[in-house]
């Protein structure tokens, strides 16, 4: 676990929970959809952030913790699949709670992504933090996985690859048996440059684990023709340079 991610927790506790990236869910029947809208957390009891039982976590002894997660969100706001990774030490209780709430049976609702004025299926990257402050649990979900953005508490939503006629992104494909004859868990970090309209400008591999097992090539192929919901800063689409982790579990998500 990166030392920087651990240090984030110290600063996160003083950030007001009300600043979480949540908003009311507009009706697609009554609201004109924008050109771009990233996947967002909604408000109300069905929102992921409100489904996580912080009181129960505190009773069980969960301490300060940070997790990163990914999920595929369908155009109706439902989660199709999810994965959780990069947990700080002693984050097992938080991981179990998050995995339960992200499961298909729990049906957490998001505000779906929009591209070219239409809802689309897309991939959501996020970071979850938990702390106990003055005897009370404090939970925060950031819609990005950039350490410096989280540390500074910026209103930044990372780019989100989406599915649809305007994008040739088709999801994540495990390497062929020739490249990985024995099922392994693969992790690739990609450095991406994406413009303010969601076009991929540059891409390179930052790291691959385990090396020379076909995972880097798989990640490059999966993202090579993808389009993105652009990153948003302070509510407006912006160009960005980000590092995204691509996971290839040997047993699938």
N, C-alpha and C positions, 0 to 999 in steps of 0.2 A: 504494500500500500504506500502510495507516495506520501512523503512527509508533509507536503503542502496540503494535501487533502485532509490530513489529520488536523493541521493548524486551522483549517477553515472553521472548524466547530467553535473555536473560541470567539470568533467574530459573529457567527450566525445567531448565537443566542440572543443578541441584543437587537436583532431585526424583528420588527413587529410582524406577527403572523398575518395581519390584515393586508400586508403587501404581497402576499403570495399571488402567483399569476393565475387568478381565478376571475371569472366573469359570469354573468347571466347567460343562459343558453337562448339565443334568439330563435324564433320560429321560422323555419325555411319557407313556410307558407306566407308569412306576413312581412319578413324582412328581406330586403334586397341584399344578396350576398356580394361581398367585395371581390376584387380580382384575386387577392391572396388572403388566406387566413391560416395560421398554423393551428395544429391541435392544441386545445386549451383545456385547462381544468374548469369544470363548471362549479356553480354553487349549489347548495341544497344537499339533502341527505344521500343522493345517489352519486355525488362527486367522490372521487377516490380519496381526496384529502379528508373528507368527512366520514368515510367508511372505516378508516384506520382507528382502532380502539386505543387511544393514547392512555386512558385511565388504566386499562388492563395491562398495558405494557409497563406502566410505572409500578403497578402492584407486583408484577412478576420480577421487577428489579432491573428493567432495561436501563442502561446508562447512556451517556452521550454516544451517538452513533451516526454514521453516514453510509448510505448505500447508493449505488447507481443502478438504473434499470432501463429497459427498453420494452416497448410493446407495439404491436401492430394494431392500429385503431381503424375500424371500418367506417364507412361513410355515414353510418347511423350512430356513431359514437361508442359502439361496443368494442371490447378487446377481443382480438382473434387469438393472439398468443403473446407471451411475455417472457422475459428473462431478467434475472437479478444478479449483479456482480459487483466487484470492487468494494466489499464491505469492510469497514474498519473493525478492529478487534472487538470482540464481545457484542457483535451486532446480530447474533443468531435469532434472538426473539423478534427483533424488528424485521429481519428477513422473512421469518415465518409468517408474520402478520401481513407484510406486503404481498408475499406470494399468494396468500389466501385471498386477499382483496383483489388481486389482479386476475385470479383464475376466472375461467369462463363462467362457472356456476355463480360467482358473485356478481357478475354483470355490472362492473363499474362503468359509469358513463363519462365520456369526454365530450367536449365540443369538437366535432370533426374538422379536419382540414378542408380548405377550399382553394381550388385553383381554377382560374378562368371562370369565376362566378358559379362553380359547381362543387358540391361536396365530393371528396375523393378519399380513397383508402390511403393511409400513410403510416410512416414509422415515427414513433415518439421516443426521444431520448431525454432522460430526466435524472435528477439527483434528489434523494430524500434525506432529510436530516431530522434527528430527534434529540431532545435534551430535556432535562428537568431543571427548571429555574424557579427558585423560591418555592419549592415544593409543588410546582405545577408543571405538567408536560407541555412541551412546545414542539410543534411539528411544522416542517416547511418542505414544500416541493418546488424545486427549480426546474424550469423547462429547458435545461441545457446541462452539459457535463464539462464545461470549461472552468478549470480551477480558479483562475483569476476573476472571471465574471461572478462566480459564486462568492468568492472571498470579499469582493467589493459590494455585493448585494445589488448588482445592476439589474435593471429590467431588460433582460436579454433572453430571447427565445431562439434556440439553435435551429439551423436548417433541418428540414424533414423530407427525406426522399418519399415520393408518392407514386402510386400506381394509377394508370389511366392512359387514355389515348395520346395525351401530350408527353408522356414519359415512357421510356422503355425499361424502367426499373421493374424487375420481376421477382424481387425478393433475394434471399440468401441461399446459395447452392453449395452444398458440401462438396469438397473436391472428389474427383473420380477415384475409384478403387486403385487405379494405377498410381495415383499420387499419394493416397493415404490408404494402403491396403488393410491396416488395422484401425478401427474406430478410435479417434483421439479427439480431445477437446482442443480446438484451435482458436487463437486470438490474434487478430490483426488490428493495428492502429493505423488509420489512414489520415494523412494531412490533406485537407481539401480547401480549395479557394472557390467560393461561390459568389456570383454577383447578386445584385439586388432584385433580379427577376427570377432567380432560382437556377440559373445556368451554371454548370460545372466548368470552371475555367482551368484549374490545375488539380492534379491528384498525384500523390506519391506515398509509398509505404514508409511509415515511421518505424514499425517493429512488427515482427511475426514470431509467434510462439505456438508450437515448436518450429524452429526454422527448417526450411527446405522440405516441407510436407505438403506443399500445394495450396496452403491457405492464403498466402499473399496474392497468388495468381487468381484464386477464386474471388477474393475481395475486390481486386481491380476489375475483374470481369463483371461482377455484380453491380458495381457503381459506374462503370465506364459510360453507359448510355442513360444514366438516371437524370431526371430533373427533380428539383427540390421546391418545396415551399420555402421561400427565402427566409433567412434569419430576420428577426424583428428586434429592434431596439427602441424602447420608449414608444411602442405601438406602431412603428413605421418599418417597412422592409429596408434592409441594409445589406451591403456586401459584407462578407466575413471570411476569416481564415479560422478553421476549426480542426480539431482532431477527434475523429469518431472511432470508437472501438467496435469492431465487427467480431461477433462470437460465432463459432461453428461447433456447437456441442456434438460430440460423437453419437449421442443417443437422441439428438434432436431436441427442440424446445418442448 
